[in-house]
Amino acid sequence: MRKLYLIIAVTFVTLCSFSCSPKTVVIDDQVPAGNIVFERILNDTVYVHQSLRGSKKAWFYWAFRVRGAQGKKLTFVFTKSFAICERGPVVSLDKGKSYEYLAEEGSTPHSFTYTFPDDAKEVWFYECHPYTPEMWEAFLKAPHKGEFEIGVLCKTRKGRDVPFFRMTPRNSKPKFSVVLSARHHCSEAPAMYALEGLVATFLEDSELGDWLRENVELTVVPFVDMDGAVEGDQGKWRLPHDHNRDYTEFLYPETAALASLIAETEPQMFLDFHNPKLYKYNDNYIYTPYKEYNGVAELNFSALIEKYQEGGLKYQTSDNLPYGTSWNAKHNYTDGMNVTTWVATNIKTIEIVRTFEFPFAYSNGEFVYPNKLRKFGHGMARALRAYVEGEVLVDKMPEIEE
């Protein structure tokens, strides 16, 4: 009988210890464009790393959620490589409806610390402000002025539709044609806010919007690596090469379709939107990595953007990166041709062709936020109008010192 009582007592203690223990903290990638590999929890430290998803080099994009950590203070350590923005991650307490930066205090390139509110049953963390295809669709569904076409550029390898947008003057032949693209590297989400701001100017009820709709044809492919943008890939350095090194072989349906669209459109301007490296390992300002050869038109358009910029992000033409400087040199393009080089080489009508790099955290000392990037895009639209109307701020190439 004593043995039976002992068994019952042990069972009771075991059940009580399980049911009375604190809730288990759960870390997973079940968020839009999620990406994380959970390793272990030791006391109040969580060890994780970003999934490279087929990239040959370490890159830094990640996104995950935490459940069951109410009231806890946890430190998250990334074990493979640097992965934390200078201002810490962005955090959402309302399942992606809004995001705020984590304060810089307590963040390093490899770790951050967060105190969970007592009522925070689920918290989302992202390396940067996300921009999903659903956000693009919601933007287009908002009240706008003017008519536009939305369609499918092609199907991805995994069968997803790749969207495109086009707005063409209804009553006249356009004076000018512009093609925009983004997410060649699918992890580069914040640049989408600048692209959205530029497109929104074409759709706004204003004198500027009216002028753009009457004079400029606008074509947009917002997600070149659509599969990666949905699934949360790095995109950068994907094997055998990423989307923005595929304009030699055209392994990906999206790159071949974009090249055909550009050739069919015959634009005068092509702009590709990107984000650079993270933290203090790259320049904290907006810039263009110039091609090997640049004309006066490129320099003039840069000066116009500097003049008409909005949002306070302090773009300076002097921040543009000449070819042969830093990473912008021949050694960085050995995997294949990128889209801007392909356009410059193959499209005879082109006057302006460039990449724009938008930093994650700071731009010449100013905080970077989605609305500031949208406003910068609005300023780019103002500069576009000035360029089409013939405003000249730079009319000759600078003299080369011997």
Legacy VTK file of the C-alpha trace (Angstrom):
# vtk DataFile Version 3.0
C-alpha trace
ASCII
DATASET POLYDATA
POINTS 402 float
0.000 0.000 0.000
2.875 2.394 0.833
4.289 1.759 -2.674
0.949 2.702 -4.247
0.801 5.950 -2.236
4.378 6.779 -3.345
3.508 6.272 -7.002
0.423 8.515 -6.658
2.467 11.217 -4.888
5.217 11.218 -7.530
2.631 11.407 -10.303
0.914 14.357 -8.616
4.195 16.268 -8.221
5.118 15.617 -11.874
1.764 16.842 -13.185
1.843 19.891 -10.928
5.351 20.864 -12.040
4.267 20.652 -15.714
1.008 22.547 -15.339
2.394 25.159 -12.942
5.567 25.940 -14.966
5.818 29.218 -16.919
4.448 29.214 -20.443
6.846 27.915 -23.031
8.443 30.585 -25.214
7.949 29.730 -28.879
10.053 31.262 -31.680
9.071 30.529 -35.276
8.995 32.011 -38.788
5.190 32.113 -39.118
4.981 35.750 -40.202
4.752 37.211 -43.711
8.128 36.642 -45.416
9.346 34.833 -42.307
12.943 33.671 -41.993
14.630 32.269 -38.870
16.391 29.163 -37.614
15.875 28.615 -33.879
18.812 27.013 -32.095
18.218 27.022 -28.340
17.207 29.022 -25.264
19.616 29.220 -22.344
18.186 31.068 -19.341
17.065 34.407 -20.840
19.186 34.212 -24.001
17.773 32.961 -27.300
20.227 31.735 -29.952
19.077 31.964 -33.564
20.403 32.586 -37.053
18.999 33.657 -40.394
18.352 31.013 -43.046
20.445 31.626 -46.150
18.002 29.677 -48.349
20.535 28.784 -51.039
22.704 31.914 -50.880
26.404 31.189 -51.164
27.447 33.965 -48.760
26.079 35.129 -45.437
23.401 37.787 -45.740
21.357 39.401 -43.016
17.600 39.281 -43.657
15.393 37.620 -41.021
11.858 37.850 -39.612
10.221 35.872 -36.797
7.548 35.887 -34.116
7.716 35.150 -30.409
4.828 33.764 -28.380
4.544 33.080 -24.671
7.131 35.642 -23.539
4.793 38.052 -21.732
6.682 40.060 -19.122
10.042 38.500 -19.951
13.270 40.263 -20.873
15.074 38.222 -23.518
18.305 38.696 -25.432
18.409 37.356 -29.001
21.851 36.380 -30.300
22.522 35.734 -33.998
25.243 33.136 -34.194
26.251 33.057 -37.886
26.942 36.646 -38.915
25.968 40.235 -38.215
22.243 40.719 -38.718
20.980 43.666 -36.643
20.202 47.108 -38.048
21.941 50.079 -36.428
18.644 51.069 -34.832
17.742 47.544 -33.820
14.963 45.499 -35.418
11.477 46.761 -36.124
8.853 45.374 -33.754
5.112 44.845 -34.152
2.717 44.238 -31.260
-0.376 44.114 -33.495
0.496 41.352 -35.957
1.965 43.590 -38.638
-0.478 46.513 -38.598
2.267 48.834 -37.332
5.977 48.686 -36.602
8.393 50.636 -34.432
12.166 50.532 -34.237
13.655 48.981 -31.158
15.793 51.628 -29.449
19.466 51.519 -30.337
20.383 50.905 -26.683
20.973 47.225 -26.119
21.475 46.376 -29.811
24.703 45.241 -31.424
25.387 43.897 -34.928
24.824 40.378 -33.518
22.232 40.767 -30.736
19.354 42.745 -29.291
17.442 42.737 -26.011
13.695 43.212 -25.666
11.370 43.456 -22.667
8.007 41.987 -23.599
4.921 43.836 -22.340
2.857 41.843 -19.874
-0.015 41.529 -22.340
2.094 40.808 -25.454
1.053 37.277 -26.337
2.570 37.528 -29.818
5.356 39.855 -30.994
6.805 40.105 -34.502
10.426 41.089 -35.138
11.876 42.051 -38.544
15.370 43.003 -39.624
13.806 45.919 -41.523
10.399 47.358 -42.339
8.711 44.662 -44.439
6.908 45.269 -47.713
4.784 42.374 -48.948
2.807 41.857 -52.165
-0.343 42.292 -50.064
0.833 45.786 -49.132
1.310 46.643 -52.812
-2.180 45.364 -53.611
-3.664 47.417 -50.758
-1.872 50.526 -52.052
-3.368 50.086 -55.518
-6.856 49.525 -54.088
-6.816 52.817 -52.182
-8.703 55.776 -53.743
-6.650 57.228 -56.605
-7.056 59.561 -59.526
-6.419 58.303 -63.034
-6.713 54.926 -64.658
-4.045 52.266 -64.775
-3.507 48.694 -65.899
-2.487 45.908 -63.555
-1.592 42.503 -64.888
0.674 39.473 -64.709
4.159 39.778 -66.139
4.835 36.024 -65.932
4.702 33.015 -63.633
7.553 32.293 -61.233
9.280 28.939 -61.001
6.851 28.093 -58.188
3.786 29.203 -60.128
3.157 32.608 -58.523
1.935 35.563 -60.565
4.481 38.366 -60.961
2.531 41.645 -61.004
3.136 44.640 -63.192
1.577 48.112 -63.294
1.221 50.490 -66.219
-0.227 53.976 -66.593
-0.302 55.556 -70.052
-1.644 58.976 -71.114
-5.095 58.360 -72.563
-5.423 61.279 -74.965
-1.926 61.718 -76.334
1.324 59.972 -77.058
3.559 60.147 -73.965
6.417 62.612 -74.046
8.487 60.279 -71.916
8.485 56.633 -70.788
9.761 55.331 -67.429
10.181 51.757 -66.198
10.708 51.007 -62.499
11.674 47.714 -60.867
12.435 46.498 -57.342
13.180 43.400 -55.287
15.782 41.880 -57.574
17.166 40.954 -54.171
13.986 40.057 -52.364
15.292 40.972 -48.897
15.516 44.647 -49.901
12.045 45.654 -48.741
12.434 49.295 -47.533
13.275 50.571 -51.021
9.715 49.652 -51.981
8.409 52.583 -49.947
10.345 55.011 -52.155
9.031 53.274 -55.276
5.500 53.433 -53.873
5.923 57.163 -53.194
6.971 57.787 -56.786
4.033 55.786 -58.172
1.619 57.472 -55.758
2.524 60.852 -57.265
1.151 59.689 -60.620
-2.105 58.794 -58.863
-2.566 61.845 -56.674
-5.183 64.555 -57.181
-2.839 67.479 -57.791
-1.419 69.632 -60.557
1.740 67.507 -60.506
-0.268 64.284 -60.721
-2.290 65.672 -63.623
0.879 66.638 -65.480
2.497 63.232 -64.998
-0.621 61.397 -66.158
-0.842 63.566 -69.268
2.801 63.340 -70.271
4.580 60.258 -68.906
4.051 56.544 -69.405
4.914 54.644 -66.230
5.570 50.882 -66.079
6.413 49.132 -62.804
7.544 45.599 -61.875
7.639 45.791 -58.053
8.704 42.208 -57.215
11.268 40.770 -59.609
12.054 37.936 -57.183
8.414 37.280 -56.306
8.938 33.822 -54.775
11.645 35.140 -52.495
9.639 38.189 -51.444
6.751 35.957 -50.392
8.825 33.263 -48.700
11.378 35.486 -46.953
14.540 34.551 -48.826
17.775 36.482 -48.736
17.883 36.670 -52.537
21.359 38.180 -52.527
24.122 35.780 -53.672
21.656 32.992 -54.479
23.273 30.064 -56.283
24.142 29.802 -59.126
23.512 33.549 -59.202
20.808 35.862 -57.968
18.173 37.629 -60.055
20.272 40.754 -60.531
23.087 38.765 -62.105
20.801 36.880 -64.462
20.789 39.185 -67.488
23.304 36.975 -69.246
21.690 33.541 -68.856
18.051 34.380 -67.962
17.565 31.372 -65.699
14.610 32.992 -63.952
11.287 33.605 -65.749
10.979 37.051 -64.137
14.250 38.432 -65.508
13.526 37.248 -69.047
10.011 38.721 -68.859
11.277 42.032 -67.466
13.895 42.309 -70.215
11.216 41.665 -72.855
8.921 44.248 -71.248
11.652 46.881 -71.241
12.572 46.159 -74.858
8.914 46.400 -75.873
8.367 49.627 -73.920
11.515 51.398 -75.194
11.766 53.761 -72.203
13.925 56.819 -71.852
14.432 56.103 -68.136
14.896 52.913 -66.120
15.279 52.961 -62.319
15.958 49.890 -60.158
15.341 50.202 -56.400
17.623 48.485 -53.845
18.940 48.558 -50.280
22.664 48.268 -49.490
24.496 46.326 -46.812
23.611 46.616 -43.136
24.921 48.416 -40.095
28.174 50.358 -40.366
29.547 48.080 -43.054
28.212 50.315 -45.791
27.334 53.943 -46.479
24.429 55.405 -44.548
23.056 57.571 -47.311
21.054 57.345 -50.517
23.231 56.847 -53.541
23.578 55.481 -57.062
26.448 53.166 -57.993
27.308 54.602 -61.386
28.020 52.473 -64.412
31.376 52.447 -66.112
30.271 55.225 -68.451
27.877 58.031 -67.504
26.663 60.970 -69.519
25.595 64.482 -68.719
21.954 63.402 -68.483
22.748 61.159 -65.510
24.550 63.944 -63.690
21.770 66.408 -64.438
19.077 64.039 -63.151
21.075 63.522 -59.938
21.248 67.282 -59.449
17.502 67.592 -60.047
16.750 64.922 -57.439
18.959 66.725 -54.957
17.087 69.971 -55.693
13.536 68.591 -55.516
13.948 65.919 -52.846
11.430 65.627 -50.000
11.356 63.747 -46.715
14.535 65.102 -45.158
16.807 62.176 -46.059
19.494 64.511 -47.427
20.407 62.963 -50.755
23.628 64.448 -52.144
24.993 63.910 -55.635
28.462 63.736 -54.097
27.413 60.479 -52.359
26.979 58.622 -55.655
29.516 55.839 -56.073
31.753 56.064 -59.160
32.485 52.887 -61.072
35.707 51.290 -59.866
35.153 52.497 -56.292
34.556 50.212 -53.304
32.276 47.289 -54.275
31.164 48.962 -57.518
33.863 47.428 -59.679
34.381 44.620 -62.157
34.984 41.987 -59.460
31.405 42.425 -58.171
29.815 41.477 -61.499
31.623 38.247 -62.339
28.497 36.137 -61.658
26.652 37.732 -64.568
25.215 40.942 -65.991
22.888 43.048 -63.845
19.729 44.723 -65.107
21.035 48.275 -65.426
23.996 47.136 -67.518
21.667 45.103 -69.714
19.385 48.112 -70.248
22.287 50.451 -70.973
23.669 47.962 -73.490
20.457 46.946 -75.258
17.896 49.789 -75.138
18.729 52.467 -77.676
16.115 54.933 -76.411
17.501 55.025 -72.867
18.792 58.306 -71.428
18.823 57.530 -67.700
19.502 54.044 -66.293
20.454 53.580 -62.686
20.201 51.755 -59.403
19.156 53.583 -56.244
20.383 52.314 -52.875
18.259 53.336 -49.869
19.850 52.792 -46.424
18.084 50.855 -43.668
18.658 53.079 -40.630
20.159 56.505 -41.320
20.602 58.786 -44.299
23.260 61.398 -43.664
22.325 61.392 -39.996
18.541 61.388 -40.455
16.359 58.505 -39.310
14.910 56.433 -42.152
11.181 55.647 -41.917
8.703 54.360 -44.519
6.907 57.710 -44.788
10.197 59.547 -45.338
11.020 57.119 -48.136
7.568 57.682 -49.655
8.159 61.428 -49.567
11.544 60.930 -51.203
9.766 59.058 -53.985
7.417 62.022 -54.357
10.425 64.294 -54.737
11.837 61.957 -57.383
8.614 62.430 -59.345
9.083 66.199 -59.153
12.641 65.798 -60.444
11.321 63.564 -63.250
8.951 66.300 -64.371
11.740 68.880 -64.278
13.931 66.599 -66.388
11.217 65.981 -68.975
10.480 69.706 -69.176
14.145 70.382 -69.906
15.467 71.921 -66.699
19.266 71.829 -66.772
21.441 72.081 -63.681
24.440 70.228 -65.146
25.286 70.735 -68.810
28.757 69.246 -69.131
30.927 66.483 -67.755
33.394 67.459 -65.039
36.964 67.941 -66.098
39.258 65.037 -65.242
42.349 66.044 -63.336
45.527 64.666 -64.860
LINES 1 403
402 0 1 2 3 4 5 6 7 8 9 10 11 12 13 14 15 16 17 18 19 20 21 22 23 24 25 26 27 28 29 30 31 32 33 34 35 36 37 38 39 40 41 42 43 44 45 46 47 48 49 50 51 52 53 54 55 56 57 58 59 60 61 62 63 64 65 66 67 68 69 70 71 72 73 74 75 76 77 78 79 80 81 82 83 84 85 86 87 88 89 90 91 92 93 94 95 96 97 98 99 100 101 102 103 104 105 106 107 108 109 110 111 112 113 114 115 116 117 118 119 120 121 122 123 124 125 126 127 128 129 130 131 132 133 134 135 136 137 138 139 140 141 142 143 144 145 146 147 148 149 150 151 152 153 154 155 156 157 158 159 160 161 162 163 164 165 166 167 168 169 170 171 172 173 174 175 176 177 178 179 180 181 182 183 184 185 186 187 188 189 190 191 192 193 194 195 196 197 198 199 200 201 202 203 204 205 206 207 208 209 210 211 212 213 214 215 216 217 218 219 220 221 222 223 224 225 226 227 228 229 230 231 232 233 234 235 236 237 238 239 240 241 242 243 244 245 246 247 248 249 250 251 252 253 254 255 256 257 258 259 260 261 262 263 264 265 266 267 268 269 270 271 272 273 274 275 276 277 278 279 280 281 282 283 284 285 286 287 288 289 290 291 292 293 294 295 296 297 298 299 300 301 302 303 304 305 306 307 308 309 310 311 312 313 314 315 316 317 318 319 320 321 322 323 324 325 326 327 328 329 330 331 332 333 334 335 336 337 338 339 340 341 342 343 344 345 346 347 348 349 350 351 352 353 354 355 356 357 358 359 360 361 362 363 364 365 366 367 368 369 370 371 372 373 374 375 376 377 378 379 380 381 382 383 384 385 386 387 388 389 390 391 392 393 394 395 396 397 398 399 400 401
